[in-house]
Amino acid sequence: MSDARTRTPKLVSSVPDARAFRLSATEGFLLSCVDGLTTEGDLALVTGRGLDEVRGSLSKLETLGLITIEERLLPPRVSPLPRQAAGAAATPGTIAAGNTRPARSPPVASSAVMLTPLPPRGVADQAAAMAEDVDLDPKLRVDLLSLHASLDRLDHYTLLGIDRGADKQATKRAYYELAAKFHPDRYFRKRLGTFKIRMEAVFSRLTLALETLAAPEKRAEYDAYLDEQLRLRGIETVLADAAAEVRRAQESVERAARAEELTPLAPQVAPGPAIAVRPDPRPARMQSSPEIDPALRRETFARRLLGGRTSSPSIPPAPRPSTPPAPTTAEAMDSLRRRYEDRVAAARSVEARKYAARGEEAARTNQVAKAASAFEVAYGLAPHDEDLKRKATAARAQADSVLGQTYRGQAEYEEKNGQWAEAARSWVGACKARPNDAVAHHRAANATLKVGTDLPSALRFAQQACSLDPTSVPSRVTLGEVYLATGQGADARRELETAASLAPHDDTITQMLKRARKLA
């Protein structure tokens, strides 16, 4: 593809339930990031994946009919970024010298799985920030851009650069070192431009990390939160790998069947004890001969008596055995094909029973994700088995229930600590696991609205929440707030009037309704 063109994925007008396609975790996250505005290059930055991997995933999503890809000419290229200060070490995620793309940040073991798009932080945004006329050296700008872009993907320990076993004093030392570098007061009366907002966000997050990790009770609660994140990712990984495991099992069965087809079927005679054969002492003419059919013997004797003429009608000639016609090439190939298919079906049945047994064992030990995955593989190998279908459906519903509940716990903790970007992603995960949960959709809309970077998603979640529970006042109010945020006064007035009819004494709704009527 030419560098003069850019590719932008867009959702199709009517997107089916993506869960039916059994997308991988990467593909599902990438699909959730598609907003019709972000290019594939920026998607690579947002997701932390290589551009080739992103292109491959987008190609699959396009083939499935979930997205379309629009190509457009790029605007004139921006000037290259200033080179990094000589001798400065490149930190993870920083922009290398002379390169406009940030290096990929290393994976963080305890970071949450991202499900909604982050704020736009593409190459053009980085370049514009680096080109600002501010009183900050290039190295500090690069570090600040990199850290700010990663804030909602880093846990407190990784942000401070310490391990989970660090004591209170080590935690404070790490905080003060970073605060001395990123505290906004250090740059009092200096021109900071847009870096001031980034610096305040970084310093605020550093302060939250210290307050959480320095207090034993808060730290214990946060550690439990991180452990739940790891458990959550483990469940998602197991469920996402089920479809791939079905394909691997089917391919293994077919390879074994083909290998058996090519193996010559030589008779296998088991060795037995040697038996000595004693020679017959009688003359050869007296030795027993092979048994002869009595009717054939009578016919032969009759011919001798008649001098070679045919026997009388009273003695009918013995019937000669008929030789069946040789099968045609097509018949032989069809027989081989049926034999091969029978072997494959038998092998699949054996493998399906093995996976079903694993599912039963996992269910007994309350490993819901492994049980769901095993039953799904078993049903994939034996798609006509109604019992396996029922077990796979029930196991997946149980796994989704656990997944949704875990996401809910994560989101509530993040809301309590004002981590709205993380809370929005967690609520989106809860909605995917429990698509009929009206509360989860309302909370997802509310958190996404507070982040303020993806109002179309906030609108979709709020609309779905109202559809699932039309009498929910909080859902109607949130939908009205989203309409107000997008300048749709008439729609906001309609939703708020509905909310006011359901809660006529709510002063907050009354005030919002006045604003909506002014916009309408």
Secondary structure, DSSP 8 states (H G I E B T S, - for coil): --TTEEEEEEE-SS---GGGGT--HHHHHHHHH--SSS-HHHHHHHHT--HHHHHHHHHHHHHTTSEEEEEEE------------TT----TT-B-TT-SSB------TT-----S------HHHHHHHHTS--SS-HHHHHHHHHHHHTGGG--HHHHHT--TT--HHHHHHHHHHHHHHH-GGGGTTS--TTHHHHHHHHHHHHHHHHHHHHSHHHHHHHHHHHHHHHHHHHHHHHHHTHHHHHHHHHHHHHHHHHHHHHS------------------S-GGGS------HHHHHHHHHHHHTTT----TTS-------------HHHHHHHHHHHHHHHHHHHHHHHHHHHHHHHHHHHHTT-HHHHHHHHHHHHHH-TT-HHHHHHHHHHHHHHHHHHHHHHHHHHHHHHHTT-HHHHHHHHHHHHHH-TT-HHHHHHHHHHHHHH-S-HHHHHHHHHHHHHH-TT-HHHHHHHHHHHHHTT-HHHHHHHHHHHHHHSTT-HHHHHHHHHHHHH-
